[in-house]
Amino acid sequence: MAAPCWVLRCCSCRRFQAQQAKRSRKWSCSVCGHAARFVLQLYGQGSGRDCRLHVQKLNLLQGDAEEAAARSARYGIVGLLCCSPS
């Protein structure tokens, strides 16, 4: 039987990741190496495969939102209004 996994989010780098469930409820970020933290919120749980797919989807959505925010900050509201059809 495969061990259950959790979908977690690092408070430092803000990336989602799948971690194997532990009794201690402590984990450290494998992306940025942030020190061991207690699990504050679970964004999902299940099999390893399901959690990895969920992590990919969440990170893709977060990346799209960050990109859209950067684009709107770069061009501002004026840039968005100039491109709209009249």
Secondary structure, DSSP 8 states (H G I E B T S, - for coil): ----EEEEE-TTT--EEEEE--SS-EE--TTT----EE----SEEE-HHHHHHHHHHHHHHHHHHHHHHHHHHHHHHHHHHHHS--
